[in-house]
Structure formats: C-alpha cells, structure tokens
Amino acid sequence: MSRRARLARLASRPVSGLFARISPDDERNIVDVLRTEKAGGALLLLGAVVALVWANSPWSDSYETLRQTVVGPAALHLDLSLAAWANDGLLTIFFFVVGLELKREIVAGELRRPASAALPVVAAVGGMLVPAAFFVLVNLSGGDLRGWAVPTATDIAFAIAVLAVVGRSLPNSLRAFLLTLAVVDDLLAIIVIAVAYSDSISLGWLAASLGAVAVFGLLTRRRITSAWLLVPIGVIAWALMHASGVHATIAGVLLGLVVPGTPDESEEHCLAAHIEHRWRPISAGFAVPVFALLAAGVSLNPEALLAAAKDPVAQGIVLGLVLGKPLGILGGTWLVATATRTPLAKGLGWGDVLAVGFVAGIGFTVSLLISSLAFGEGSATEEHARAAILVASVVAAGLGGLGLARRDRHHATVAAA
C-alpha cells in the first residue's frame, strides 16, 4: 500500500481523544484532512496579515499592550508576556506535530535511507553558512557584525504554511525535504543562540527536561496513551527546557521524535501517526494562527523603511534571506548529491529544491529573536533589522510561493501524463 493510501486510510478514523486509539467507525476521508491543513496555512497567513495591519494602524498601542500582557505563575518563573507564550508555548505544539511527522518519515518514509536524509541536513547547513557570509561581507566595513546569525534562521511555521496553501500536486518527498531542512535549521539556530548570544545554560534543568522526554518516550513505547498522564509530562518537559535557557520549542520536537514510528503486532498504524492525527487540528487551527497574530505585528512606516534601507545591517539581512538561503540550500544539496552520487528523492527535481530554498528565506520568528539578542531590543539597529526581516520574509515568501506554484503545475502535468 502506498504512503498516500495509508494516510488516506488513517485519515478516515475519528478524533475521540488526543492520545486515544483510533476507532474504525468514522467515515471521514482524506479530503477533510487536506482541507484542514490548507485551512491551517490560510489561517496562519491571515493571522500574520491581521497583525501587520493592526500594528500599523491608529490602534497599534492596543496591539502592543496585548502582546506585552503578562500572565502565568511568577513562582515558577513562567510569568511571561502573551507574545512569549505564543512563541515559546503555542509554537511548541506545532513543533510537536512536526516531530511526529519527522519520526514517521525517518522510520518508514522518505527519510528512511541515510543518504536521502543527508541531503536536507547538509542543505540546512549550507542555508545557514551562505546567508551568514553575505551578511559579514556587507558589514565588513562599518557595519555591525553582531547580527551575523540573523539571516540564518528559517521560520518553519510560515514556510510550511506557504507550502500547504500553494501545493496541491507537489510530491510527498518535497514536504519531507522542507520539514527536515527547517527543523535542522532551527536546531542549529538554537545552538547558535546558546553559544553566541546566551549568557548561560543550566545543564541541570536541561538534563531534567531530557529525563522527562525519556519518560514520555518510555510510556508511549509501552502504549500507555492516557492524555491525563502524557500531557502533564509533556508540559513538565517544556517547562524544564524553558528554565534551562534553551528555546522551549526544542522540547516539542524531542517529544514527537520519541513516539514509536512503527506499529506493533496489534496495531495497523503506528502510534506517531495516531497522535499526530489528534494534535494536528489543534496546531493548525489554533496554536499556529494565534502565534502568527501575536508575533507578526512589526510596526513600519516610510521613514523607518528608508532609514533601514541605508543601514548595512538591514542590507545584509535582506541579501542573506532572499539570496543567501536559496543559494546555500541549492549549493549544499548539489555538493552532497554529486560527491556521494545520491539522487534526489523520488519525484523531486532541482527546481523543487530551488523553490524550497526561497521559502526557507522566511526568517521571521527566530530571526527576530536573534536580532533582539544581538542588538538590544528597542535600539535603532534592532528596529532596522526588524524591518529588514519583515521585508525579506515577504519577498522570500512571494518568490518561494511563485516557484512552488510553478513546480505544482509541472508535477500536475506529469501526473496527468
């Protein structure tokens, strides 16, 4: 049975509990699941547009007040702003679903062969090195080199949203390539933040978080799927990761990766697929759109854009994200494919890789985080960097969307033929 057929069969199951077994009674088909995913991408983009309009309207003060509203228990050091909760909390749900999907791809999907998995991993490395080099070259004479890492990050949520909205006939291998590339990119970006921009990381809290992740994985391997048990353990793993100083969304990826990706004797489908099926509507329909609403509101005005255009920092960021990303990803993939004689995954062409490279230039969330750490939140350089990140991300999304749309038509023609 093909992967599409397996997913179609899985999608026909009901949603009766976040971690429960899938009952065979529901007749819902794969079209509903695909519609949900595309709707999630559309909701994400809608949330971003609303945030931008709101942040640049006469009511911008109310938007910033909303973002900076602090909630959470101070005793646990979780008294965070709503913007921080969206970035560190809601986005963790999205990363959890991504981790589950990656686990299935690694175990039984497009990434099960090490050679195929190496291509997006090296592409991610190239997609970080080349943008950083662009930034350094532009800022060597008179610029601020502290922001060298700003154009190296990919916003996986926005990148997947563009793919979901544009792609209809794109091969499964393209989504697996982008997922792996973006996750590796984010992991490397978190390492960069920890090494270059963080004062300290608590190894004790980090070890405790990894211990909670291990307990989560042990329970799921024993097919203990009670939400009353697994959800609290997942929240504990997240909170400990947050306390360690490492970006808390990493806990979501790890939790997804430790769930079994192969079925046992009594199962028709693996547990990772079951849990992903339960959590994807929450991620696509709530977590990611609310994250976009609270994260995408960058205030812009003509004077700020003009000032940013003259700043080498902003120039380096735009060049890094818009040109450096696709060149680094395409070049890294070509080098590995040539040196190891590893072909691209079935159905994947070099035009697909280039389009994905442009989509990966959507830096946004992590880039904004690195910018604030590098230049200091509220500084003039940081304001210029924020404007550059937004402009570059919009341009990259447009170019990547056009590229994916063109490749989508190509794959549809090939399939029809």
Protein Blocks (a to p, Z undefined) as FASTA:
>chain_A
ZZklmmmmmmmpccfbfkbccdfkbccdfklmmmmmmmmmmmmmmmmmmmmmmmmmmklm
mmmmmmmpcgdjfklopaccfklmmmmmmmmmmmmmmmmmmmmmmmmmmklpmklmmmmm
mmmmmmmmmmmmmmmmmmmnopafklmmmmmpccfklmmmmmmmmpmkbcfklmmmmmmm
mmmmmmmmmmmmmmmmpfbdcfklmmmmmmmmmmmmmmmmnopabfklmmmmmmmmmmmm
mmnopafklmmmmmmmmpcfbdcfkbcbdfklmmmmmmmmmmmmmmmmmmmmmmmmccdd
fklmmmmmmpmklmmmmmmmmmmmmmmmmmmmmmmmmmnopacdehiafklmmmmmmmmm
mnklmmmmmmmmmnoghiaklmmmmmmmmmmmmmmmmmmmmmmmmmmmmmmmmmmZZ
